[in-house]
């Protein structure tokens, strides 16, 4: 495969314009391992374009590439590829959006290492900011999505969501969901947020809720975690539900029932993810410590001031997460004899 052909495929992948066949073709090329230098160069280029005048050094770009290529196999057929071996045996390797540039936004002081919005959907460490690039935007597979209005969506595996950006955030904010997703919607009295799931629509002004609407199922479930949600179809309103309430709708008959539930139990799928969405390292450390049940201490309190956005969606182990974070914010970590993690580095002002 000529280099120019590979680069064209790679660019189209970043622009979210590859067909599934072309994605598979690109994956096969990546397996050869002959284009790593180009991928690492692309990592630096994307980081540089996003308001950063500082390039990652070779070790950092190598670390990012190794992170992308060292994951365990995923179930999705487009990227069902195992990690790179040090022996360089011919094993399949994960592209993860051919660098997905680890989909990490680190704001270190005024420096933002920010990934391009044009990365294709990949079910791993993934965050896809939704910007205006084409009329219809579609996202597939588990990921964190930032919408133009400031709302966020966490998409579950085997799920998809789309919206028309030419009309989104005009009079209304409307998206179409297939599968399951968690919505955290920015409040706007004048522009309701509407989720279409077949014949059923969910309407909110600003709230947090979960919708389970897989095509293989004969029902749709809407569960509220925060705020108020209205559920109905084009002929009637089924009801308005509040936190820890759920409306379950039969997709064939459109009959429904309303029940009290524990939202945290409905959201157990989301609790498996580690989502650090533009938060301080102090907050991130608390979340990581809670999720992995390990104490984390700082040798330098300035580390708390660093900002981070990252989404770990594939049960990544603790060491993998710590290595990725440390490689970018220029810190190091080690374990004490009692199992406490110590973070060391200059931190942020």
C-alpha positions as CSV (number, residue, x, y, z in Angstrom):
1,X,0.0,0.0,0.0
2,X,1.5,3.4,-1.0
3,X,2.0,6.0,1.7
4,X,-0.2,8.5,0.0
5,X,-3.1,6.0,-0.1
6,X,-2.7,5.3,3.6
7,X,-2.5,8.9,4.5
8,X,-5.7,9.6,2.5
9,X,-7.5,6.8,4.3
10,X,-6.2,8.1,7.6
11,X,-7.3,11.6,6.9
12,X,-10.8,10.4,5.9
13,X,-11.0,8.4,9.1
14,X,-10.2,11.6,11.1
15,X,-12.9,13.4,9.1
16,X,-15.4,10.6,9.9
17,X,-16.0,9.9,6.2
18,X,-14.8,6.3,5.8
19,X,-17.1,3.5,4.9
20,X,-17.0,0.4,7.0
21,X,-15.1,-1.4,4.2
22,X,-12.6,1.4,4.1
23,X,-12.3,1.3,7.9
24,X,-11.4,-2.4,7.7
25,X,-8.9,-1.7,5.0
26,X,-7.3,0.9,7.2
27,X,-7.2,-1.5,10.1
28,X,-5.4,-4.1,8.0
29,X,-2.8,-1.5,7.0
30,X,-2.2,-0.5,10.6
31,X,-1.6,-4.1,11.5
32,X,1.6,-4.0,9.4
33,X,3.2,-1.5,11.8
34,X,4.9,0.4,9.0
35,X,3.2,3.7,9.5
36,X,3.7,4.4,13.2
37,X,5.9,7.4,12.6
38,X,3.1,9.0,10.5
39,X,0.6,8.3,13.3
40,X,2.8,9.9,16.0
41,X,3.4,12.9,13.7
42,X,-0.3,13.2,13.3
43,X,-0.8,13.2,17.1
44,X,1.6,16.1,17.5
45,X,0.0,18.0,14.6
46,X,-3.5,17.7,16.1
47,X,-2.3,18.7,19.5
48,X,-0.5,21.7,18.0
49,X,-3.5,22.9,16.0
50,X,-5.6,23.2,19.2
51,X,-4.1,26.4,20.6
52,X,-0.9,24.7,21.7
53,X,2.5,26.0,20.6
54,X,4.3,23.1,22.3
55,X,4.8,19.7,20.7
56,X,4.9,16.5,22.7
57,X,8.4,15.1,22.9
58,X,9.2,11.8,21.3
59,X,8.6,9.8,24.5
60,X,5.2,11.3,25.0
61,X,4.0,10.7,21.5
62,X,5.4,7.1,21.8
63,X,3.5,6.7,25.0
64,X,0.3,7.8,23.5
65,X,0.7,5.5,20.5
66,X,1.6,2.6,22.7
67,X,-1.5,3.3,24.8
68,X,-3.6,3.2,21.7
69,X,-2.0,0.0,20.3
70,X,-1.8,-1.9,23.6
71,X,-5.4,-2.5,24.5
72,X,-7.1,-5.8,24.9
73,X,-9.4,-7.0,22.1
74,X,-12.8,-5.3,21.7
75,X,-15.9,-7.1,20.7
76,X,-16.9,-4.7,17.9
77,X,-16.0,-6.2,14.6
78,X,-14.4,-3.1,13.1
79,X,-11.7,-3.1,15.8
80,X,-11.6,-6.6,17.1
81,X,-7.8,-6.6,17.2
82,X,-5.4,-7.5,20.0
83,X,-2.5,-5.5,21.3
84,X,1.1,-5.1,20.0
85,X,3.7,-7.5,21.3
86,X,7.3,-6.5,22.2
87,X,8.5,-9.5,20.2
88,X,7.0,-7.9,17.1
89,X,5.2,-11.1,16.2
90,X,2.6,-10.6,13.6
91,X,-0.4,-10.0,15.9
92,X,-3.4,-7.9,15.2
93,X,-3.3,-4.5,16.7
94,X,-5.9,-2.0,17.9
95,X,-6.1,1.3,16.0
96,X,-8.5,3.0,18.3
97,X,-9.3,5.6,15.6
98,X,-5.7,5.3,14.4
99,X,-4.6,7.2,17.4
100,X,-7.9,8.8,18.4
101,X,-5.2,10.9,20.0
102,X,-6.4,9.2,23.2
103,X,-9.3,11.6,23.2
104,X,-7.8,13.4,26.1
105,X,-8.1,17.1,26.8
106,X,-5.6,18.3,29.4
107,X,-5.6,21.9,30.3
108,X,-2.2,22.4,31.9
109,X,-2.1,26.1,33.0
110,X,-3.2,27.8,29.8
111,X,-2.0,25.0,27.6
112,X,-4.8,22.8,26.2
113,X,-3.9,19.5,24.6
114,X,-7.2,19.0,22.8
115,X,-8.2,16.3,20.3
116,X,-9.9,17.1,17.0
117,X,-13.7,16.7,16.8
118,X,-13.2,14.7,13.6
119,X,-12.1,11.5,15.2
120,X,-14.2,8.5,14.1
121,X,-16.2,6.5,16.7
122,X,-14.2,3.9,18.6
123,X,-15.4,2.0,21.6
124,X,-12.5,2.8,24.0
125,X,-10.9,5.9,25.4
126,X,-13.2,8.2,23.5
127,X,-14.6,11.6,23.6
128,X,-16.1,13.2,20.5
129,X,-16.9,16.9,20.7
130,X,-19.8,17.6,18.3
131,X,-19.0,20.5,16.0
132,X,-20.7,21.8,12.9
133,X,-19.1,20.0,10.0
134,X,-21.9,18.4,8.0
135,X,-25.7,18.5,8.1
136,X,-26.2,15.1,9.8
137,X,-23.9,13.9,12.6
138,X,-24.0,10.3,13.7
139,X,-22.1,8.6,16.5
140,X,-21.9,4.8,17.1
141,X,-20.5,2.8,19.9
142,X,-19.7,3.8,23.5
143,X,-18.3,7.2,23.9
144,X,-18.8,10.6,25.5
145,X,-20.3,13.2,23.2
146,X,-20.3,17.0,23.7
147,X,-23.2,18.7,22.0
148,X,-23.0,22.4,20.7
149,X,-25.4,23.6,23.4
150,X,-23.2,22.3,26.2
151,X,-25.1,19.1,26.9
152,X,-23.4,15.8,27.1
153,X,-24.3,12.3,26.2
154,X,-22.7,9.0,27.3
155,X,-23.5,6.4,24.6
156,X,-23.6,2.8,25.5
157,X,-22.2,0.0,23.4
158,X,-24.2,-1.2,20.4
159,X,-25.9,2.1,20.4
160,X,-26.1,5.1,18.0
161,X,-27.3,8.7,18.1
162,X,-27.6,11.3,15.4
163,X,-28.9,14.9,14.9
164,X,-29.2,17.4,12.2
165,X,-26.8,20.2,13.1
166,X,-28.5,22.6,10.6
167,X,-31.6,22.7,12.9
168,X,-30.2,21.7,16.3
169,X,-30.3,24.4,18.8
170,X,-32.6,26.7,16.7
171,X,-36.1,26.4,18.1
172,X,-35.6,23.0,19.6
173,X,-32.7,20.6,20.2
174,X,-33.6,17.2,18.7
175,X,-31.6,13.9,18.5
176,X,-32.5,10.4,17.5
177,X,-31.4,7.4,19.6
178,X,-31.1,3.7,18.9
179,X,-29.9,1.7,21.9
180,X,-29.0,3.2,25.3
181,X,-27.6,6.5,26.4
182,X,-27.3,8.7,29.4
183,X,-28.2,12.4,28.8
184,X,-27.1,15.4,30.9
185,X,-28.9,18.3,29.3
186,X,-28.1,21.9,29.7
187,X,-31.1,23.9,30.9
188,X,-32.8,26.1,28.3
189,X,-36.4,27.2,28.9
190,X,-36.8,28.4,25.3
191,X,-35.3,25.4,23.5
192,X,-36.6,22.0,24.8
193,X,-34.4,19.0,24.2
194,X,-36.2,16.1,22.5
195,X,-35.0,12.5,22.1
196,X,-36.7,10.5,19.4
197,X,-36.8,6.7,19.8
198,X,-39.1,5.3,17.1
199,X,-42.7,6.5,17.8
200,X,-41.8,7.6,21.4
201,X,-40.4,11.0,22.2
202,X,-38.8,12.2,25.4
203,X,-38.9,16.0,26.0
204,X,-37.0,18.0,28.6
205,X,-35.7,21.5,29.3
206,X,-32.7,20.6,31.4
207,X,-32.1,17.4,33.3
208,X,-30.2,14.1,33.6
209,X,-31.9,10.9,32.4
210,X,-31.3,7.5,30.8
211,X,-33.1,6.0,27.8
212,X,-33.0,2.3,26.9
213,X,-34.3,1.8,23.4
214,X,-32.6,-1.1,21.6
215,X,-34.2,-2.1,18.4
216,X,-34.1,-5.8,19.5
217,X,-36.3,-5.0,22.5
218,X,-40.1,-4.7,22.5
219,X,-40.1,-1.8,24.9
220,X,-38.4,1.6,25.7
221,X,-37.5,2.7,29.2
222,X,-37.0,6.3,30.3
223,X,-35.5,6.8,33.7
224,X,-34.9,10.1,35.4
225,X,-31.9,10.8,37.6
226,X,-32.3,14.6,38.0
227,X,-35.0,17.1,37.0
228,X,-38.3,16.4,35.1
229,X,-38.9,14.5,31.9
230,X,-42.0,14.3,29.7
231,X,-42.6,11.1,27.7
232,X,-45.2,10.6,24.9
233,X,-45.8,10.1,21.2
234,X,-47.3,12.4,18.5
235,X,-50.8,11.9,19.9
236,X,-50.6,11.9,23.6
237,X,-48.4,12.5,26.7
238,X,-47.8,9.4,28.8
239,X,-46.6,11.3,31.8
240,X,-44.0,13.5,33.4
241,X,-41.5,11.7,35.6
242,X,-39.1,12.9,38.3
243,X,-35.9,11.4,39.9
244,X,-36.1,7.7,40.5
245,X,-39.1,7.3,38.3
246,X,-39.4,5.3,35.1
247,X,-41.8,5.1,32.2
248,X,-41.8,1.8,30.2
249,X,-43.4,1.8,26.8
250,X,-44.4,-1.1,24.6
251,X,-43.1,-0.2,21.1
252,X,-45.8,-2.2,19.3
253,X,-49.0,-1.2,21.2
254,X,-47.6,2.0,22.7
255,X,-49.1,0.9,26.1
256,X,-47.0,2.1,29.0
257,X,-46.5,1.9,32.7
258,X,-44.9,4.2,35.2
259,X,-42.9,2.9,38.2
260,X,-40.6,4.0,40.9
261,X,-37.1,2.6,40.5
262,X,-33.5,3.2,41.7
263,X,-31.9,5.3,39.0
264,X,-28.4,4.2,40.2
265,X,-29.3,0.5,39.4
266,X,-30.5,1.5,35.9
267,X,-27.3,3.3,35.4
268,X,-25.0,0.5,36.4
269,X,-23.7,0.2,32.8
270,X,-22.5,3.8,33.0
271,X,-20.8,3.3,36.4
272,X,-18.3,0.9,34.7
273,X,-16.9,3.9,32.8
274,X,-14.5,6.4,34.1
275,X,-15.4,9.8,32.7
276,X,-13.3,12.9,33.6
277,X,-15.1,15.7,31.9
278,X,-13.1,19.0,32.2
279,X,-12.4,18.6,36.0
280,X,-9.5,19.3,38.2
281,X,-7.0,16.6,39.0
282,X,-8.2,16.9,42.6
283,X,-11.7,15.8,41.5
284,X,-10.2,13.2,39.1
285,X,-8.1,11.7,41.9
286,X,-11.2,11.3,44.0
287,X,-13.1,9.5,41.3
288,X,-10.2,7.2,40.4
289,X,-9.6,6.5,44.1
290,X,-13.2,5.6,44.6
291,X,-13.6,3.5,41.5
292,X,-10.5,1.4,42.1
293,X,-10.6,1.5,45.9
294,X,-7.0,2.7,46.3
295,X,-5.7,5.7,48.2
296,X,-3.9,8.3,46.1
297,X,-1.7,11.0,47.6
298,X,0.1,14.0,46.1
299,X,3.7,14.8,46.7
300,X,3.0,18.3,45.3
301,X,-0.4,20.0,46.0
302,X,-0.1,21.9,42.7
303,X,-1.0,18.7,40.8
304,X,-4.6,19.3,42.1
305,X,-4.8,22.5,39.9
306,X,-4.3,20.7,36.6
307,X,-7.4,20.3,34.5
308,X,-8.3,17.1,32.6
309,X,-10.9,15.6,30.3
310,X,-10.6,12.0,29.5
311,X,-13.0,9.1,29.0
312,X,-12.0,5.5,29.8
313,X,-14.8,3.3,28.6
314,X,-13.3,-0.2,28.3
315,X,-12.5,-1.4,31.8
316,X,-9.0,-0.1,31.6
317,X,-6.8,-1.2,34.5
318,X,-5.6,1.4,37.0
319,X,-2.0,1.3,35.9
320,X,-2.9,2.0,32.3
321,X,-5.0,5.0,33.4
322,X,-2.3,6.4,35.6
323,X,0.4,6.0,32.9
324,X,-1.7,7.9,30.4
325,X,-2.5,10.7,32.8
326,X,1.1,11.0,34.0
327,X,2.6,10.9,30.6
328,X,0.7,14.0,29.6
329,X,0.6,16.2,32.7
330,X,4.3,15.4,33.4
331,X,3.9,13.5,36.6
332,X,5.1,10.2,37.8
333,X,3.5,7.7,40.2
334,X,4.6,4.8,42.4
335,X,3.1,2.5,45.0
336,X,4.0,2.5,48.7
337,X,4.4,-0.7,50.6
338,X,0.9,-0.3,51.8
339,X,-0.5,0.1,48.3
340,X,-1.0,3.9,48.3
341,X,-0.3,5.6,45.0
342,X,1.9,8.7,45.3
343,X,1.8,11.2,42.4
344,X,4.9,13.4,41.9
345,X,5.5,16.3,39.6
346,X,5.6,20.1,39.4
347,X,1.8,20.3,38.8
348,X,0.1,23.5,37.6
349,X,-0.2,27.1,38.7
